[in-house]
Amino acid sequence: MNEVIQLMRNHRSIRKFKDEALSQETINTLVTAAQSASTSSYVQAYSIIGITDPEIKHQLREISGQSYVEHNGHLFVFIADFNRHAMLGQHLNQPVDDYFGTTESFIVGTVDAALASQNMAVAAESMGLGICYIGSLRNNMHKVIDLLQLPEHTYPLFGIVVGVPDNEGSQKERLPRKVVYHENTYQPFDYADYETYDASTADYYSKRTNGARNDKWSEQVIGMLSNKARLDVDDVVKQQGFLKQ
């Protein structure tokens, strides 16, 4: 197993950082790594906003409800972005606005941003830094859009906090390979394939919380999915010019 694969397999979310801001050189390195990711048809349909204003950072923490959104080495917010393409279309007198209302454009922007962010995450961890994705910025997309002054044809997807770890975090076991990797055709569901994993995750939570929790993965995830959440996301995305067709 080479160093890169070992690094990836050792990933864990870090939620406590030392009070050390990232240098501009490190920020530039991470953004360059992100930009080196694959992109659909060379479209590069994303932007990254680094948050250095303490008040904006505080308000994003309020939206998220997570203290490490404010206390970290640097906060990056990833934006699906077709605004530049809309402006280029106007500049070249070749409007492309009809494309932005399609489901395809929504997928392209989301995937491009996700690919870039994962490049950044791996790069940060290779430098000895810790990271944590912040999907909870979607708790109030309207406010994030206002705070970051996002124009039409953009929408905020998630943040990544990066910094010098103040603890080692803990690594959660992933699903068994046999339920994730299917060969040739999708294989039927069989709960027997999940029983050992459920027992393992229950043991993980029990040890981590000294017995206060013993959640099985299946119960935890289905419990979360059964509660409707972030119902405004659809309206916000359409307001920003997407999913209109």
N, C-alpha and C positions, 0 to 999 in steps of 0.2 A: 504494500500500500504506500503510495507516494505522499509527500507532505501536504499537497493540496487536498487530496481526498481525506487525509487524517484531520486537517483543519476543518473541513466541511462536517465531518462526522462528530467533531467535538463541539459543534455549535450549541450555544444555549443563550437565552435572553438574559441580559444584564439590566437590572433595574435600580442599581445604586452606583453612583459614579463619584470619583474624587473631584474636588473643586479645582479642576484644571481645564481651562479652555483650550480647544484645539488651535494649533497655529494655522496661519493662513496657508502655509505650505501644505500642511496635512489636509486642510479643506480642499485645496486645489487638486491634490493627488486623488482624493476620494471622488470628487466630481469627474475628473478625467477617467477614472476607472469605471464610473457609472456610464459615462458616454461611450465607452468602448464596448458596451453590450450590443447584442444583436438587436435589430430594429426592423419592423415590418416594412419592406419595400423602400428602405432608406428614408422613411417618413420622419422618424425621430419625433414622435408626437408626445413629448413630455417636457416639463420644466421642473427645476429643483429650486426651491426657495429656502435659503439659509436664514434662520431667525436669530438675529443678534440684539434686537430691541427688547429690553427686559419686560416692558409692559405687554408687548405682543406675546412674548413667551408666557407670561403670567396668564393672560387671557386664554391662550391655547391650553394651558394646564387646567384652567377652570372648565373648559369644554371637555377635556379628556377625563378629568378626575384623577389623574395620575401625577404624583409629585415629580417623577423623573422627567416629565415633559419640560419642566422648568429647570431642574437641577441636573446638568449634564455637561459634556464637553462642547457639544454643538447639536442643534436641532435642524434637521433637513425635512422639508415638506415636499412631497412628490405630487405633481400636478399633471393630469392628462391635459395636453395642450395642443389645440388646433388653431389657436388665435393667430399664431404667426403665419399659418397657412392661409387663413382668411385674409390677412393683410397682404400677403404675397399675391394672392389671387386678384385683389383689387389693384395692386401695383402693376401687375401684368395684364390687367383688363381681361381676366379670365376667371370670373367668380366660380367658387367651388362650394358655396354654402350648402347646396343640396346634399352633398356628401356627408356633412356633419350631423344630419338628422338620422342617419342610418344606424342600425345596430352594429354593422361592420366597423364604423368609425369609433363607436363606443368601445368595442373589443380591442381595436388596434391601439387606441390611446391608453387603455388600461394595461394591456400586455406590455407595450413599450415601456411604460413607467415601472412596471413590476420587474422586468428584465434588468433595467438600469439599476434599480434599487438593490437587487440581489448581488449585482456586481460590486456595488458600493459596500454591502454588508460583508462580503467575503474579503474584499480589500482591507476594510477596517480591522477585521479579525486577524488578518495576516500581519498587521502592524502591532498586534498586541492590544488593540482596543476592544471594548465591548459595545454591543448594539442591542437595540430593542425596537421592533416595529410598533407603530402607534396607530392602529386602526380606529381608535376611539375618537380621533379628530372628526370622524363622521357623525359623532353624537349631535353636532349642530353645524351642518354644512353651510347653512345660510350665514352664520356668524363667521366661519372660517373664510368664506368668500369675501365678506365685508372687510375683515381684518387684513387680509392679504391683498385686497383690491384686485380680485381676479376678474378679468374681462369675460365677455361671451366666448363660447367655444373652449372653455377650460372648466375643470372641476377638480377639487382636492380629493386625493385618494387615501393617503396615509402619511405619517411622519416616520422618520427614523432618528432615534437619539443615539449619539455616539460619544464615547468618552473613555477615560481611564477607569477600569473597573475598581470598585471599592469592595467587592466580594466576588467569589467565583461563580455565583449563580448555581443553578442545578439543571441537569439535563433530563428532559422527559423522553422516555422511550417512544419511538414511532410505531405505527401500525405494522403488523407482520407483512413481510414482502408479498406473501401469496395473496393477500386481499387488495394490494395496490397494483401489482404487476400482473397483467393478464396476457396470455399469449394467443395471438390470432383473433380470438373472440372474447367478449365479456363473459366472465364466469358467474354462475348463479350465487346468490347470497346464501351463506350457511353460518349461523351464529356460532357453531362449534369452532370456527376459525378465529373467533374473537375472544373466547372464554379465557384463555391464558393471558392475553393482553389486558383484558378487563381486570383480572386478578392482580397483574403487575402494576397497573396504574393505581389501583386501590391501595396497594402496599406502598407505592411512592408517596401518595398523599398522606397516608397514615404516619409514615416516618417523618415527613417534612413538617407535619403539624402536631407531632406528639399525640396522635390519635384523635385530634379534633375533627379530621376529615378522613373519609375512606372512599372517595368517589370512584366508581368504575367509569372508564372512558365513555362507554356507550350511554350510561345514564346522564353523565355530565353534558355531553354534546346534544343529545336529544332533548334534554331539559332546556338547554339554551335555545335550540332551534324551534321549540314549541311556543316560545314567547316572541310575539311580534316585536321587532325592534327597528329603529331608524326608518320609520315609515315615510319620512319626508324625503329620503334620498331620491326616489323616483321623480318627485316633483322638482327637486333642485336640479337634477341632471337635465330634465326637459327644459327648465327655465334657462339653463346655460346653453341650450341649442342642440341637445342630443336626444336620441330616441324619439324623434318626432315622426318617423315614417314607419 
